[in-house]
């Protein structure tokens, strides 16, 4: 068995390597956006406990989901 075969005996072709630096760049931008805008968002919501929840929980989760979607989009474009 060679490195290019699976346990089922199928041969697999190597595709172009996925550039992980793109996802790391997206994640770094998301972290910078959270750091720079979370206090502004907390003040904009102007609620005792809802403001921090939106600014420090929902915003990072939403940006993380966006980064993941952008990474998958780039990966899909890279594979085709």
VMD Tcl script that draws the C-alpha trace (Angstrom):
set ca {
  {0.00 0.00 0.00}
  {1.29 3.44 -0.85}
  {0.62 6.74 0.90}
  {-1.99 7.65 -1.69}
  {-4.30 4.69 -1.07}
  {-7.00 4.35 1.54}
  {-7.88 1.34 3.65}
  {-10.47 0.39 1.02}
  {-7.76 0.35 -1.65}
  {-8.92 3.50 -3.44}
  {-6.29 5.82 -4.76}
  {-6.58 9.49 -3.94}
  {-5.13 12.39 -5.83}
  {-3.48 15.23 -3.98}
  {-5.11 18.58 -4.60}
  {-3.59 21.98 -4.10}
  {-2.75 22.74 -0.51}
  {-5.28 24.94 1.24}
  {-3.72 28.24 2.36}
  {-4.41 28.30 6.11}
  {-2.99 31.80 6.37}
  {-6.21 33.16 4.86}
  {-8.32 31.76 7.71}
  {-5.81 32.99 10.26}
  {-6.00 36.45 8.73}
  {-9.83 36.38 8.87}
  {-9.68 35.31 12.52}
  {-7.17 38.04 13.39}
  {-9.40 40.66 11.75}
  {-12.40 39.34 13.71}
  {-10.48 39.58 16.99}
  {-9.43 43.15 16.20}
  {-13.04 44.07 15.35}
  {-14.27 42.62 18.66}
  {-11.61 44.45 20.66}
  {-12.20 47.78 18.96}
  {-16.00 47.75 18.75}
  {-17.28 45.82 21.78}
  {-17.37 48.85 24.09}
  {-19.20 50.91 21.46}
  {-21.75 48.16 20.97}
  {-22.18 47.78 24.73}
  {-22.93 51.49 25.00}
  {-25.24 51.43 21.97}
  {-27.40 48.66 23.46}
  {-27.60 50.69 26.70}
  {-28.98 47.99 28.97}
  {-27.57 46.77 32.29}
  {-27.08 43.13 31.38}
  {-28.13 42.87 27.74}
  {-25.40 45.25 26.55}
  {-22.49 43.14 27.84}
  {-24.12 39.95 26.59}
  {-24.41 41.37 23.08}
  {-20.97 42.98 23.11}
  {-18.93 40.20 24.70}
  {-20.81 37.02 23.76}
  {-23.05 37.48 20.72}
  {-20.70 39.71 18.70}
  {-17.69 37.35 19.00}
  {-19.85 34.33 18.19}
  {-21.36 36.06 15.16}
  {-17.95 37.11 13.89}
  {-16.57 33.62 14.47}
  {-19.44 32.18 12.43}
  {-18.73 34.69 9.66}
  {-15.03 33.78 9.68}
  {-15.93 30.10 9.44}
  {-18.29 30.73 6.52}
  {-15.70 32.82 4.70}
  {-13.08 30.11 5.27}
  {-15.38 27.45 3.88}
  {-16.19 29.66 0.91}
  {-12.48 30.16 0.17}
  {-11.87 26.45 0.61}
  {-14.68 25.65 -1.81}
  {-13.28 28.06 -4.37}
  {-9.81 26.61 -3.92}
  {-11.00 23.04 -4.52}
  {-12.87 23.73 -7.74}
}
mol new
graphics top color blue
foreach p $ca { graphics top sphere $p radius 0.5 }
foreach p [lrange $ca 0 end-1] q [lrange $ca 1 end] { graphics top cylinder $p $q radius 0.2 }
display resetview
